[in-house]
Amino acid sequence: MRGIWRQATRQDGQASGGRQEDLSAAAEAQRKTLALPAILGPVQFPGRLLPKPTPANLRRYAETPVVRRAINVIKDRIAAMDWQVKVRRGVRPGDVAFTERKLRALRRTLEEPNAVDSFRTLIEQVIEDALTGGFGAIEMEPTGDPERPAMLWPVDGASIRINARWDGQAETPRYAQALPGQLESSAVELRDDQLIYVRMNPRSFTPFGLGPLEVAFETVNQFLSAHRFAGKLAANQVAQYALWLNEATPTQHDRLIRWWQDEIEGTGRVPLISTQQKPEVLRFAQGTDADLRLAWQEFLIRMVANAFGLPPLMLGLEADVNQSTASEMTDEAFRGAISPLAKLLAGHLTRDLFAKCIGWREFEFVFNELNARDEETELAVQVQLLQAGVLTVNEVRAMRGMGPLGQDGAVQLSGEMDEGLKDVGTRD
């Protein structure tokens, strides 16, 4: 039936420019999970499907300035990286049938995962959930169309429950999406080849991952408390002094309080007090920046940076930083926080999407900017490898996402390259 449907749509699509093929592929790949499941009250029921024990404040803490800065440093850097789909190492391109067509199909699948998202919007949502709660989920469904073999949708990782009794069989459901308060019998079951579940910091005693924000949960809570106290103190909402009237009767004391609240407080008038003894002002604090606990807040920011694997420089702490140390800290942030998460995402796309869902195990997804950050360093390394004979020109061009050179030195144009390159001709 699928073959008859595709054949009929191809005949009609000759007049509509292939639009019917896209519609047929989208009709065959139907999404099972819900886009926004967190609309009801958080109620959990024990059973075979284990829910992620995530505090509800994690989502709110991810919107605070310090945590948002830490997430954006990692998320925006990975989402802006150049990437490519290539033949996996150890596989010769001549042994794979229809290599160029499959590469174009895989790239289109990632560039246009569904009718709404692009690759960047899709991967940003996954990274956001992975950094917040240690979960990042993508639903994938095969379409049966060789030009677009699968469709992808982002899933709220907090709504995904894991089957603790999964036996490793492909037909046994491993995951399920359950709404808050929903029973297991009505949950949407998903097989292992239907969902990409990104776990950060995997451990043996739990099927769930551990996100950086979960590690810094108590630290962020203390920082917000100290920040609120400092804000009230700086806005004069917290009284730092008291007025002592010696030998005043309770009646005089009450009259003075009412007079101060009714006539003086908030009006800006000059208070006049006539008593037999001079009132004494008792100060509770020194009135300096030390009362704001700025050093304590700075220490908490450093702890948040440590939880995300970032140097404090990335979160705005620029004390004792010069030109040489700033460069080292930037490299440390790339190696310690950005590169590991990027490789984790690339591995999931290669193993789960290409191999399990589509069945094309000969291809892999890679980021092109993981080895070197600046262009000069990358160029110098590649030139040295070319001179030593370790790499070929085509291998270097593949690292930069460019097509290979032919035997006569001409560029072999492929579907991944722009059509405007056809008029350029042979390079010298």
Secondary structure as UniProt FT lines:
FT   HELIX           2..16
FT   TURN            17..18
FT   HELIX           19..28
FT   TURN            38..39
FT   STRAND          49..50
FT   HELIX           57..61
FT   TURN            62..63
FT   HELIX           65..79
FT   STRAND          83..87
FT   TURN            89..90
FT   HELIX           93..95
FT   TURN            97..98
FT   HELIX           99..111
FT   HELIX           119..133
FT   STRAND          135..145
FT   TURN            146..147
FT   STRAND          148..155
FT   HELIX           157..159
FT   STRAND          160..163
FT   TURN            164..165
FT   TURN            170..171
FT   STRAND          175..177
FT   TURN            180..181
FT   HELIX           184..186
FT   STRAND          188..190
FT   TURN            192..194
FT   STRAND          195..199
FT   HELIX           212..215
FT   HELIX           217..234
FT   TURN            235..236
FT   STRAND          241..244
FT   TURN            246..247
FT   HELIX           250..259
FT   HELIX           260..264
FT   TURN            265..267
FT   STRAND          280..283
FT   HELIX           289..292
FT   HELIX           294..307
FT   TURN            308..309
FT   HELIX           312..315
FT   TURN            319..320
FT   HELIX           323..333
FT   HELIX           334..338
FT   HELIX           339..348
FT   HELIX           349..358
FT   TURN            361..362
FT   STRAND          363..367
FT   TURN            368..369
FT   HELIX           375..387
FT   TURN            388..389
FT   HELIX           393..399
FT   TURN            400..401
FT   TURN            407..408
FT   TURN            415..416
FT   HELIX           419..423
//
